[in-house]
Amino acid sequence: MKRENKKASEFRQATLDDFLSLPPPPPKPKGAPAPRPPPRPLPAKRACTTYEARIGGLKVYVTCGMYEDGALGELSIDVAKEGSSVRGLLSCFAVAFSEAVQHGTRLEALVDRFLHTHFSPGGAVEGHAVIRYCTSIPDYVAQLLAVEYLGREDLVKKLPPLVNTNGTDET
């Protein structure tokens, strides 16, 4: 059997626009989340505050970079142990935390998520005025951010009253 050839006029020449045009997006399913806003960029020159503490004998430095309005925009965690696995994991935690904040995750939600996480190193905190104990470094960071940036007083550990030599309490 012989095939019939179509007329040349029935074929359309493909253009570059045919290859570059995208199909319409599929309809959004019911109950789908709204699209996320783009990340809020930090200014190239920004204010930072570094907090130094000793947790379970490990020196920890937490640096908080801020937006112009004073809101937390980035987090950096460094420990004095060179080349430790803890150092690498904390660095990854800080990057993920910073990305979450810059993409609009509420600081309150992140703080609540990491409060009371429990793994080593943890223990007595030396070097902060109101944080006395943490169950892990992420717990310390969550407490620090709650106290310093959210003004949460429920986490403030009061010092015991001082006792004078004459036996009276001082507060």
Secondary structure, DSSP 4 states (H G I P E B T S, - for coil): -PPPPPPGGGS----HHHHHPPPPPPPPPTTPPPPPPPP-PPPSS--EEEEEEEETTEEEEEEEEE-TTS-EEEEEEEESSTT-HHHHHHHHHHHHHHHHHHTT--HHHHHHHHTT---SS-EEEES-SS--EESSHHHHHHHHHHHHTS---TT--PPPPEE-TTS-EE-
